[in-house]
C-alpha cells in the first residue's frame, strides 16, 4: 500500500472532519475483516506487506481496502487503536467475572497478548512518522484507567501490595515482553506470571481476613 490520497467522496471509518458517519452493516463488517487481516499480516510479513495480501485475507478487494484506509498509516493506526480498545474493554468484563486479584492477573496476561500483536507494528510506530505521534497518548489514556481500576480493587482486597502504579506496571510488563531470540509470547507470559507473584509478596492480607470473618 502506498501513501495514496483517498478518491473524492470516499471516507475512512471515521470522517476526518465533523461527526463520524454512520456506517452500513456491510461496510463495518469489511472494516472489521480488514483490521483483523492486517493484524495477522503485519505480524507475519511486517507493516510493508502488499495491500493485496491483506485484502485477500479479509476477503475483499484492494479497492475496498484503499477506500477505508487510503494511506498505510491510517491502517496501522486503526489496528493499534482497535487492539488498545479491546484490551481496555476487557477490564470491566474481567472485574465482573472474577475476584480482584484474579481479574488483575488475567488482564495482565491479556495485555501481554496485546504487546505481542504490537510487535508487528513496531517498525511503523517507531519510524518517526508524525502520523503516529498521538498513539502513545492514546495508549495511556485507554489502558492507564483500565489497569488502575483493577489495581485499586486488588489492593483494596489485600491481594496485592499497594506500592505499584498503573503506569509503572504497564511499562514493567512491556519491558518483560521485549522480543527475545527464539522466544515467543509464551515466554513473556511466564515472565509476567513471575511479576504477578511479586505483586502478591508483602500484600496486606489483614483486610481480607476481616472481610472473610464478617461474611461468616
Secondary structure, DSSP 8 states (H G I E B T S, - for coil): -------TT---SS-SSSS-----HHHHHHHHHHHHHHHHHHHHH-TT--HHHHHHHHTS-HHHHHHH-SSHHHHHHHHHHHHHHHHHHHHHHHHHHS-HHHHHHHHHHHHHHHHHHHGGGHHHHTS--GGGTTHHHHHHHHHHHHHHHHHHHHHHTTSS-S---HHHHHHHHHHHTS--TT--HHHHHHHHHHHHHHHHTT---HHHHHHHHHT-
